[in-house]
Amino acid sequence: MSMCIAVAGASGVVGRRLTELLHARHEVRSLTRSPEDAARRGVRGRLIRADFGRRAGLERVLEGVDALFVATFDPVDPRHDAHLAAAARAAGVRHVVKLSALAVADADAQDLVTRWQRECEHLWRDSGPTWTLLRPRSFMSNCLSWAGAVRAGEPVRALRGDTRNACVDPSDVAEVAARALTDPAHRGRAYALTGPQALSVRDQVARLGELLQQPVRYEELTEREALVRWRDRYPEPLARAMLEMAARQAAGAKTAVTEDVPRITGRPAATFETWARGNIDAFRPDRDPNAF
């Protein structure tokens, strides 16, 4: 049965893939701060300009929507989920799929980002519509942040590169989201989404080098160096939270592999090598970086 589905955060790595999965059978409203950028990125559906930091106008764009996917990204400004939840309730949205994080299930995880995700989950549980919570580990696509260095022949530099994370292909997360949005059997459920194997940064760098058929070097950052880098890109509280998350990974908190992806999709979760093969051109020296 065809539905009207809104995707909040449609330009994100999960949202973009989700619009591709849904648009052929459903009416998709792709909510994004920049429809122009979303169009360039290949986001499907009806592109709608939306600022989640402002409550005004959100109810109107959600009128007639059956199900809503929510991906928000600013733990320093938690208004986005509150505004979307109020608008969804007022517009009569019946079901919400919220992108969260697997760390929320770990009582020892008390960093800023994880506390914010927990608060968002509580907000959506109490918001009125039925809900599904998606809790992924780190996305394999985070490796794309290394692409510029690899193209330039420079080393990949990271903190605690020998620690492991059961990272997940964001396309798998999008497929689970598509099913949760359209099948009532997933209502009231929280899913832990991982890849099939816990890998370190060194492991991932080695795989990229094998696929590129050229050496890709890795260099370890100190905590101080990592913090300086993060401060250049993020507010201080978020940079500190990233340091705490790295410490939890070093303690082995992110290595467990779950079976929710294969159970829901009916196929094995994608390996890092599969993801890397599909995205290897982003790392080739002769590729245009603006194409990715």
N, C-alpha and C positions, 0 to 999 in steps of 0.2 A: 504494500500500500504506500502510495506516495505521501510524503510528509513535507512540511515546511520546517527547515532546520537552520538555525542561526549559528554561525561559528565566530565566537569572540576571540580575537587573536588569530585571524585567518592568515596573516603574513608569516606567522611563526612556522618552525620546521614541522610541527605536528599539524597545525591548522591548515597549512598549504596542502599537504598530502590528503588531509581529511576532505577538503573541498573537491579534490580530484576523485576520491572514492564515492562521494555522495551525489555529485551534480547530475549524473546521467539519469537517476531515478527519482530524485527529490528536488524540491525548490530550495535552493541554498542562498542564504543571505550571509555574505562574507563581511564581517565587521572589522574594520581596520582604521588606524589613524590616517593612513595615506593610501587611498585607492590607486593613485598613480603608481606608487612603488609596488603595491600588490599586483597590479596588472603586469608590471615588468617581471615580477617573480613567477607569473603563471598561475596565480590564485584564480580558482574557478568560482562560478556562481555570480550573483548580483553583488557588486562591490559597493559597500555603504560606508561612508565616512562616519566614524564614531570615536569619541573621546571618553574613555571609561573614567577619567578623572572628574567628569561633569555628569551629574545626574540628569540634567535637562536633555531631552531628546531621546534618551535610551528607551523609554517605554514605547515611544512611537515606532522605533525600528524593530521592536520585538512584538508588536501587535500581530496576531495571527500565527505566531510561531508555535509549533508543537513541541520542539526539543531544542535545547541550547547547549553548545559546547563552550566551555570557559577555560581559557589559558591566559593568566595574567602573570606579570613578570617584575613587579616593583614592590618588594617587601618593605622598602623605606616609606612607601605611600600606600597604605592598605585600603584606601577608599574605593579602588576599582571594583573589587568583589562586592562590597557593600552596595555600591550604586547599581551594579548589574543585578544583584539579588532583589533589590527593591523594585527595579524596573520589570524583572521577570515575573515577580509576584503580581504586580499591578496589571501586567499585560496578559496574565493568564497562561503563561508558559507551563506546560504540564510536566516536563522532565528536563533535568540538567545533568550533564556529564562534566565533572570538574577535573582538570588536570592538576594533580598534587605532586607528591614526592614520597618515595618509599621510606625516607628517613622519619616520617611522622610516626611510624610504627615502632620506632626505637626510643624507649624512654630515656636513654642516655644522651640523645641528640637534643640539645637545648640552644643551638645557635639561632641567630636572628631569622634566617630563612626558614628553618624548620618550624620554629614557633609561629611564624606568619602562616605557613601552610596549614598547621593545625587549626589556627584561628579561622582560616578560610573554610576548611572542612566543616567545622562546627557551624559556621554561618550558613553554608549551603544545606546542611542537614536540617536546620531550623527554618529555612527560607520559605517553605510552602510546597514547591514542586517536589516530585520524587527525584531521587538522585542516584548517580553512580560515581564512585571515586576511582580515579586512575592514579596509581602510585608507581611511577617508573624510577629506575636507577638512572644514572647519567646517560645522556644520549651519545651514541657513537659519533654523531655528526659534530659534537664538540671538537673533534679532531680537525675540522675545517679551519679552526683558528690557527693551526700550524701551517696552513697551505702557503702563505706568503714566504715564510722562512724556508720551507722545503723547496719551493720554486727558485729561491735565490741561492740555494746551496748552503744555507745556514743551518745550524743545529736546532732541533726542537728542544726547548728549555722548559722544564716543569719542576714542580716541587714533589718530592717523594715519589719519584718515577718508578720505583720497584713495588709499590703497593698496588693492590688489585681492586677492581670494580667490575661488577657483573653488568656492564653497560648494555643498553638496549638500542636496537635500530628504531628511530622515531617513526618509520613507516609501520612497524609492528604496533606501536602505540596508537597510531592513527587508525589502523584496522580494528583494533579493539574498541576504540572510540566510536567508529562507525556502527559496530554491532550494538554497543551499549545505547546509542542514540535511537536505534530503530527496533530493537527487540526488547519487549517488556520483561523478559526473563532476567535481565541484568539490573533491574531496579533494586535499590537498597543494598548494593554490593560494593565492596572495595577490592580492587585488584592490584596485586603486586607484580609489576612488569619488569622482567630482566631479560638479558640475552642468555645464551646457552652456556656461557663460560665467563669466569672472572679473569680479566686481563689487566696488566699494568701498562703504563705509558711506554715503557721499554718494549713490551710485547707488540703494542700497536705500531710503534715506530719501525720495528723489525719487519712487520707485515707490509707496511707501506714501501719499505726499501726493496723487499722481494718483488712486489708488484711493479714497481718502477724500474727494477733491474739496475739499481744504482744505490750506493750507500746513503742512508739517512742517519745523521748523527744525533745523539741525545746528550744533553748536558743537564746536570742537576742544579736546581736553584736552591739557595739557602732560604730559610723562612723570611729573613729580612728582604732578600731580593724579590721573593714572590709577593710580599706585602707591598713593596714599592710599586711593582707592576700593577697590582690590583688597585692600589690607590690612584694610579693614573687613569683608570677606567671607571671606577666605581666610588660611591660615597664611602667614607671611612667605616661606618657600621657594617656595610656589606663586605668590604675587604676583610675586616676582622672575622666575620662569619665564615668566609671562605677558608681562612686559616684554620678555624675550628673544624670545618668539614673535612679538610685534608688530614687533620689529626685523627679523626674518627676512622677515616679510610686506612690510615697507617695502623690502627688498632685492629683491623680486620673486620670492621662493621659492615662492609659493603660487598662481601664476596659471595653471599648466598645466592644460589640460582633457584628461581621459582618456576612453576609449570603453568602459570595463568595464561601466558601468550599462546602456547600450543593448545591448551585446553579450550580456549575461546575461539581461536582462529582455525583449529583443525589441522595445523601444520607446525613443524618445528620453528622455533624462534630463529631469526636470521643471525648468522655468525658475523663477527667483525670482518672477516675476509670477504664475505658476500657484500657487506656494506661498502668496504673499501674498493672492491672491484667496480662497483657501480658509480663510485665518486672519484676514481683515481685521476681523472683528467684535471681535477682541481689542483692537483699537486705537481703536474707536469710543468717544466720550466717554460715551455713554449705556449702555454695557455693564457688567455686573457683573464686576469683576476676578476674583472667586472662581470664575467659570465656566470659567476657562482654566488 
